[in-house]
Amino acid sequence: MKQSDLKGLGFATQAIHGGNDIDGETGAIRRPITMANSYALPYDPTEMNWSSSGGRLYTRNGAANQEYLQEKLALLSGTEDCIVLASGVAALSGLFFSLLNSGDHVIFSGVTYIAAYRLLNELFNTKFQIETSLVDTSDLAAVRAALRPNTKLIHIETPGNPTTAVTDIEAAADIAHAAGAYLSVDNTFASPFNQRPAALGADFVVESLTKYINGHGDALGGAILGRTELIDPIRLQAQVNLGGVISPFNAWLIMRGAATLPLRMQKHNESALEIARFLEETPGVRFAAYPGLPSHPRHETAKKQMSGYGGMIAFALKADHDTHNRFVSRLRVITSAVSLGHDESLIVFLGENDERQYLYPPQFHEGFYRFSVGLEDTNDLIADLKQALSAESLL
């Protein structure tokens, strides 16, 4: 099926057919893995630009499986273009490195993935003299107050990692554009199934493909999506000059995983909402933060811009540090591990000594869990939580 014919079709159809075609050599109905680092040169290669990011020359310049995946992701995200890199962090650093210059100012969310915090609050600040301001971007007045004449970028993450903080994307885009700045949105917690930031005015959308889009916990990848005029410089700098290229095998794995994204996200959404309600009603739970709960401080904003609320819950027990750890050790179905968006449910205890506690709401200051609800039977997950809570007399 021609890729141009997919634009008016449904998300599930696009997830299956986007980037795919019949292989011209074998007739296979699925594009193969091209495990090559070099491609055939033309008859006279002397006029070629060896550092170009167009065409297939060398895998660092661009590769077949990467291109197929980019086609699929741009289709699913409703954007003109996409660049796929080696990891979510490669996507973040590639965006910041390519866009920002010394003396520029960035406003970014105090609730972000730790790598974004490191890149903007430490590395780009000290190494490249990029000015940065951490703000609660869910507070639009705080965003406006942080603007400076040299503000180049507002970077938000919504829902935010790890607290599930929600920022109004459309309003943030209006603020950025009125100031002559760009808006980038890390959409990893939502995925393009639940939220399309570009349709709400974002200039750049970042996805950690490692998480929901791959969905199987077996490959790393990251993507930056947006208009071609904005993506092309990133492709040249982050991919070719910095070498953050994704491997053909990882691109193929993520391509395979993305085909089931709509089915998986429906299950993540349904299970997480049911489990969040259970946690909120449990006496031994101190709080449960999930954008789909009416008690979430930005529930109305989430309802406005999301079609589903994802699989990520933050919650804490009415218990001390050791009890939080014992609770995790008693879980049988839910696995204690980092990452998120896998088929299996994952939980991690973030203790009271997290260096970014001061940026979080007060209820997070005594330690809390980041819980990635997987694809297991919802009743089994609730039963697992119940037995661990009961063992600690918290049910």
MARMILO-535049 format. One line per field, with one value per residue (C-alpha): x, y negated, z; residue number from 0. Coordinates in nm, 3 decimals. Each point is the difference from the previous one (the first is absolute). Layout:
REM residues N
X	X, ...
Y	Y, ...
Z	Z, ...
num	NUM, ...
END
This chain:
REM residues 395
X	0.000, 0.133, 0.102, -0.183, -0.326, 0.026, -0.039, -0.379, -0.029, -0.037, 0.279, -0.001, 0.023, 0.286, 0.179, -0.004, 0.066, 0.206, 0.356, -0.067, -0.006, 0.062, 0.370, 0.104, 0.255, -0.176, -0.367, -0.023, -0.293, 0.213, 0.308, 0.314, 0.279, 0.282, 0.304, 0.248, 0.218, 0.068, -0.203, 0.106, 0.149, -0.094, 0.225, 0.175, -0.001, 0.249, -0.270, -0.176, -0.017, 0.136, -0.160, -0.345, -0.306, -0.192, 0.003, 0.159, 0.377, 0.109, -0.226, 0.104, -0.131, -0.328, -0.114, -0.293, -0.159, 0.036, -0.182, -0.287, -0.045, 0.010, -0.281, -0.216, 0.062, -0.065, -0.328, -0.105, 0.100, -0.157, 0.327, 0.175, 0.331, 0.185, 0.354, 0.066, 0.312, 0.167, -0.196, -0.240, 0.293, 0.168, -0.319, -0.004, 0.370, -0.023, -0.286, 0.171, 0.343, -0.134, -0.242, 0.178, 0.299, 0.202, -0.198, -0.340, -0.249, -0.212, -0.301, -0.059, -0.223, 0.117, -0.166, 0.192, 0.195, 0.331, 0.203, -0.183, 0.066, 0.372, 0.034, -0.165, 0.071, 0.363, 0.170, -0.135, -0.001, 0.364, 0.161, -0.179, -0.125, -0.364, -0.214, -0.270, -0.301, -0.177, -0.368, -0.322, -0.125, -0.348, -0.014, -0.029, 0.053, 0.336, 0.094, -0.085, 0.192, 0.311, 0.015, 0.304, 0.090, 0.239, -0.244, 0.046, -0.186, -0.264, 0.034, -0.280, -0.077, -0.365, -0.093, 0.327, 0.242, -0.030, -0.286, -0.252, -0.016, -0.204, 0.067, -0.244, 0.178, -0.208, 0.039, 0.375, 0.033, -0.180, 0.234, 0.309, -0.103, -0.105, 0.353, 0.163, 0.106, -0.056, -0.194, 0.124, -0.210, 0.126, -0.300, 0.142, -0.248, -0.295, 0.116, -0.155, -0.300, -0.110, 0.137, 0.118, 0.195, 0.067, -0.374, -0.007, 0.277, 0.325, 0.294, 0.189, -0.131, 0.241, -0.078, 0.210, -0.073, 0.146, -0.324, -0.357, 0.067, 0.232, -0.193, 0.199, 0.297, 0.255, 0.124, 0.122, -0.100, -0.111, -0.179, -0.037, -0.300, -0.105, 0.020, 0.269, 0.164, 0.057, 0.089, 0.258, 0.264, -0.041, 0.041, 0.327, 0.146, -0.132, 0.007, 0.288, 0.237, -0.066, -0.064, -0.312, -0.131, -0.234, 0.103, -0.197, -0.100, -0.138, -0.187, -0.152, -0.098, -0.169, -0.175, -0.137, -0.106, -0.173, -0.248, -0.179, 0.023, -0.375, -0.101, 0.259, -0.079, -0.370, 0.090, 0.252, -0.261, -0.278, 0.209, 0.178, -0.326, -0.152, 0.314, 0.033, -0.358, 0.078, 0.313, -0.180, -0.267, 0.247, 0.044, 0.372, 0.080, 0.109, -0.076, -0.047, 0.080, -0.143, -0.126, -0.318, -0.111, -0.222, 0.219, 0.304, 0.070, 0.007, -0.263, -0.206, 0.305, 0.081, -0.360, 0.018, 0.320, 0.020, -0.221, 0.124, 0.213, 0.276, 0.140, 0.205, -0.105, 0.188, -0.103, 0.130, -0.086, -0.075, 0.324, 0.369, 0.292, 0.060, -0.367, -0.004, 0.288, -0.153, -0.323, 0.185, 0.185, -0.337, -0.135, -0.019, -0.141, 0.129, 0.376, 0.233, 0.193, 0.052, -0.146, -0.367, -0.248, 0.096, -0.238, 0.081, -0.085, 0.298, 0.036, 0.283, 0.021, 0.128, 0.119, 0.011, 0.354, -0.087, 0.197, -0.305, -0.242, -0.010, -0.159, -0.288, -0.324, 0.029, -0.172, 0.290, 0.267, -0.026, 0.075, -0.236, -0.034, 0.002, -0.222, -0.017, -0.316, 0.057, -0.217, -0.065, -0.354, -0.117, -0.146, 0.335, 0.178, -0.253, 0.024, 0.379, -0.023, -0.257, 0.210, 0.306, -0.206, -0.165, 0.337, 0.095, -0.340, -0.079, -0.309
Y	0.000, -0.345, -0.201, -0.304, 0.198, 0.065, -0.359, 0.007, 0.342, 0.101, 0.020, 0.382, 0.028, -0.249, 0.187, 0.319, -0.129, -0.315, 0.035, 0.349, 0.119, 0.308, 0.076, -0.053, 0.282, 0.286, -0.097, 0.027, -0.198, -0.138, -0.212, 0.192, -0.092, -0.153, 0.073, -0.202, -0.294, -0.104, -0.043, 0.014, -0.321, -0.153, 0.034, -0.330, -0.062, -0.290, -0.266, 0.156, -0.174, 0.260, -0.177, -0.027, 0.135, 0.073, 0.329, 0.329, -0.020, 0.123, 0.095, -0.307, -0.214, 0.191, 0.359, 0.193, 0.124, -0.340, -0.158, 0.250, -0.067, -0.376, 0.030, 0.189, -0.234, -0.320, 0.152, 0.100, -0.337, -0.210, -0.177, -0.083, 0.163, 0.212, 0.093, 0.321, 0.023, 0.256, -0.073, -0.243, -0.183, -0.021, -0.166, -0.251, -0.084, -0.013, -0.248, -0.224, 0.017, -0.080, -0.275, -0.191, -0.235, -0.165, -0.282, 0.152, 0.045, 0.311, 0.036, 0.360, 0.196, 0.083, 0.339, 0.173, 0.313, -0.016, -0.017, -0.316, -0.150, 0.090, -0.129, -0.337, -0.069, 0.113, 0.093, -0.257, -0.263, 0.042, 0.120, -0.217, -0.295, 0.071, -0.186, 0.216, -0.053, 0.286, -0.073, 0.181, -0.010, 0.106, -0.354, -0.209, -0.325, 0.135, 0.080, -0.353, -0.150, 0.200, -0.136, -0.205, -0.185, 0.286, 0.286, 0.246, 0.306, 0.111, 0.372, 0.184, 0.357, 0.090, 0.213, -0.061, 0.265, 0.104, -0.192, 0.006, -0.383, -0.131, -0.316, -0.163, 0.051, -0.242, -0.279, 0.064, -0.015, -0.334, -0.138, 0.125, -0.127, -0.341, -0.033, 0.117, 0.330, 0.367, 0.256, 0.356, 0.269, 0.330, 0.222, 0.327, 0.057, -0.054, 0.143, -0.125, 0.225, -0.214, -0.341, -0.183, -0.310, -0.121, -0.042, -0.220, -0.230, 0.169, -0.059, 0.311, 0.326, 0.236, 0.368, 0.258, 0.289, 0.232, -0.035, 0.033, -0.017, 0.303, 0.144, 0.320, -0.113, 0.125, -0.299, -0.357, -0.288, -0.362, -0.228, -0.372, -0.099, -0.326, -0.203, 0.100, -0.344, 0.051, 0.370, -0.017, -0.190, 0.250, 0.287, -0.146, -0.088, 0.265, 0.294, -0.065, -0.221, 0.130, 0.356, 0.071, 0.241, 0.287, 0.354, 0.168, 0.282, -0.234, -0.196, 0.325, 0.111, -0.333, 0.013, 0.340, -0.117, -0.314, 0.207, 0.101, -0.341, -0.077, 0.335, -0.022, -0.360, 0.080, 0.265, -0.223, -0.277, 0.225, 0.185, -0.308, -0.187, 0.293, 0.050, -0.373, -0.001, 0.300, -0.166, -0.328, 0.185, 0.209, -0.129, 0.080, -0.201, -0.358, -0.127, 0.119, -0.232, 0.093, -0.247, 0.202, -0.050, -0.304, -0.062, -0.069, -0.376, -0.028, 0.260, -0.246, -0.093, 0.367, 0.068, -0.285, 0.109, 0.377, 0.274, 0.241, -0.044, 0.258, 0.267, -0.206, -0.048, -0.170, 0.103, 0.027, 0.194, -0.124, 0.160, -0.056, 0.055, 0.366, 0.088, -0.142, 0.230, 0.304, -0.058, 0.019, 0.314, 0.171, -0.059, 0.316, -0.110, -0.358, -0.029, -0.245, -0.154, -0.329, -0.093, -0.005, 0.087, 0.368, 0.291, 0.088, -0.233, -0.182, -0.191, -0.207, -0.163, -0.356, -0.082, -0.318, -0.081, -0.063, -0.312, -0.151, 0.041, -0.378, -0.030, 0.236, -0.066, 0.057, 0.341, 0.140, -0.106, 0.310, 0.246, 0.153, 0.264, -0.038, 0.281, 0.103, 0.206, 0.280, 0.232, 0.270, 0.080, -0.303, 0.216, 0.175, -0.334, -0.123, 0.333, -0.034, -0.349, 0.118, 0.286, -0.222, -0.271, 0.255, 0.142, -0.349, -0.058, -0.281, 0.139
Z	0.000, -0.087, 0.305, -0.135, 0.002, 0.376, 0.117, 0.015, 0.161, 0.365, 0.255, 0.016, -0.378, -0.004, 0.280, -0.206, -0.350, 0.066, -0.127, -0.134, -0.361, -0.212, -0.029, -0.360, -0.008, 0.179, -0.015, 0.380, 0.136, 0.282, -0.052, 0.107, 0.239, -0.202, 0.216, -0.206, 0.091, -0.362, -0.318, -0.366, -0.138, -0.337, -0.304, 0.083, 0.378, -0.010, 0.019, 0.298, 0.336, 0.239, 0.296, -0.154, 0.178, -0.317, -0.187, 0.095, 0.014, 0.342, 0.288, 0.200, -0.287, -0.020, -0.027, -0.141, 0.322, 0.162, -0.295, 0.019, 0.371, -0.055, -0.254, 0.248, 0.293, -0.199, -0.115, 0.353, 0.147, -0.275, -0.079, -0.325, 0.089, 0.253, 0.094, 0.192, 0.217, 0.226, 0.320, 0.160, 0.154, -0.341, -0.125, 0.287, -0.029, -0.380, 0.017, 0.256, -0.166, -0.346, 0.099, 0.276, -0.010, 0.274, 0.155, -0.075, 0.282, 0.063, 0.227, 0.096, 0.226, 0.350, -0.045, -0.278, -0.072, 0.190, -0.324, -0.113, 0.343, -0.027, -0.356, 0.057, 0.366, -0.005, -0.328, -0.245, 0.271, 0.104, -0.324, -0.256, 0.209, -0.076, 0.253, 0.159, 0.223, 0.179, 0.054, 0.074, -0.359, 0.109, 0.143, -0.315, 0.189, 0.118, -0.360, -0.114, 0.292, -0.095, -0.357, -0.097, -0.320, -0.087, 0.070, -0.288, 0.123, 0.248, 0.069, 0.179, 0.086, 0.037, 0.178, 0.184, 0.120, 0.281, 0.164, -0.292, 0.000, -0.295, -0.203, -0.242, -0.332, -0.206, 0.255, 0.031, -0.379, -0.007, 0.267, -0.184, -0.343, 0.131, 0.139, -0.324, 0.155, -0.080, 0.203, 0.038, 0.169, 0.136, -0.072, 0.132, 0.286, -0.235, -0.336, -0.325, 0.065, 0.296, -0.094, -0.311, 0.109, -0.355, -0.058, 0.313, -0.123, 0.106, -0.234, 0.113, 0.143, 0.174, 0.054, 0.181, -0.234, 0.263, 0.195, -0.131, -0.372, 0.012, 0.291, 0.054, 0.208, -0.252, -0.203, 0.046, -0.223, -0.002, -0.244, -0.067, -0.210, -0.161, -0.320, -0.250, 0.011, 0.375, -0.013, -0.282, 0.204, 0.284, -0.242, -0.124, 0.340, 0.240, -0.239, -0.236, 0.197, 0.352, -0.116, 0.206, -0.262, 0.088, -0.094, -0.281, 0.236, 0.265, -0.267, -0.126, 0.352, 0.072, -0.339, 0.098, 0.345, -0.129, -0.202, 0.322, 0.168, -0.017, 0.148, 0.275, 0.091, 0.035, 0.257, 0.179, 0.020, 0.130, 0.258, 0.133, 0.056, 0.188, 0.210, 0.072, 0.132, 0.218, 0.142, 0.067, 0.200, 0.203, 0.361, 0.013, -0.315, 0.074, -0.351, -0.355, -0.292, -0.339, -0.265, -0.045, 0.362, 0.068, 0.307, -0.221, 0.017, -0.381, -0.084, -0.207, -0.208, -0.055, -0.101, -0.253, -0.176, 0.053, -0.142, 0.269, 0.309, -0.045, 0.227, 0.247, 0.364, 0.284, 0.350, 0.356, 0.315, 0.348, 0.107, 0.063, -0.235, 0.092, -0.033, -0.352, -0.091, 0.171, -0.189, -0.332, 0.108, 0.065, -0.351, -0.211, -0.335, -0.008, -0.060, 0.175, -0.290, -0.180, -0.340, -0.089, -0.272, -0.006, -0.030, 0.363, 0.288, 0.153, 0.326, 0.148, 0.344, -0.013, 0.348, 0.204, -0.116, -0.366, -0.094, -0.172, 0.291, 0.045, -0.344, 0.081, 0.189, 0.379, 0.001, -0.204, 0.250, 0.220, -0.278, -0.256, -0.270, -0.375, -0.121, -0.366, -0.043, -0.249, -0.205, 0.258, 0.111, 0.196, 0.276, 0.044, 0.040, 0.258, 0.186, 0.004, 0.146, 0.255, 0.133, 0.039, 0.170, 0.227, 0.104, 0.120, 0.167, -0.244, -0.171
num	0, 1, 2, 3, 4, 5, 6, 7, 8, 9, 10, 11, 12, 13, 14, 15, 16, 17, 18, 19, 20, 21, 22, 23, 24, 25, 26, 27, 28, 29, 30, 31, 32, 33, 34, 35, 36, 37, 38, 39, 40, 41, 42, 43, 44, 45, 46, 47, 48, 49, 50, 51, 52, 53, 54, 55, 56, 57, 58, 59, 60, 61, 62, 63, 64, 65, 66, 67, 68, 69, 70, 71, 72, 73, 74, 75, 76, 77, 78, 79, 80, 81, 82, 83, 84, 85, 86, 87, 88, 89, 90, 91, 92, 93, 94, 95, 96, 97, 98, 99, 100, 101, 102, 103, 104, 105, 106, 107, 108, 109, 110, 111, 112, 113, 114, 115, 116, 117, 118, 119, 120, 121, 122, 123, 124, 125, 126, 127, 128, 129, 130, 131, 132, 133, 134, 135, 136, 137, 138, 139, 140, 141, 142, 143, 144, 145, 146, 147, 148, 149, 150, 151, 152, 153, 154, 155, 156, 157, 158, 159, 160, 161, 162, 163, 164, 165, 166, 167, 168, 169, 170, 171, 172, 173, 174, 175, 176, 177, 178, 179, 180, 181, 182, 183, 184, 185, 186, 187, 188, 189, 190, 191, 192, 193, 194, 195, 196, 197, 198, 199, 200, 201, 202, 203, 204, 205, 206, 207, 208, 209, 210, 211, 212, 213, 214, 215, 216, 217, 218, 219, 220, 221, 222, 223, 224, 225, 226, 227, 228, 229, 230, 231, 232, 233, 234, 235, 236, 237, 238, 239, 240, 241, 242, 243, 244, 245, 246, 247, 248, 249, 250, 251, 252, 253, 254, 255, 256, 257, 258, 259, 260, 261, 262, 263, 264, 265, 266, 267, 268, 269, 270, 271, 272, 273, 274, 275, 276, 277, 278, 279, 280, 281, 282, 283, 284, 285, 286, 287, 288, 289, 290, 291, 292, 293, 294, 295, 296, 297, 298, 299, 300, 301, 302, 303, 304, 305, 306, 307, 308, 309, 310, 311, 312, 313, 314, 315, 316, 317, 318, 319, 320, 321, 322, 323, 324, 325, 326, 327, 328, 329, 330, 331, 332, 333, 334, 335, 336, 337, 338, 339, 340, 341, 342, 343, 344, 345, 346, 347, 348, 349, 350, 351, 352, 353, 354, 355, 356, 357, 358, 359, 360, 361, 362, 363, 364, 365, 366, 367, 368, 369, 370, 371, 372, 373, 374, 375, 376, 377, 378, 379, 380, 381, 382, 383, 384, 385, 386, 387, 388, 389, 390, 391, 392, 393, 394
END
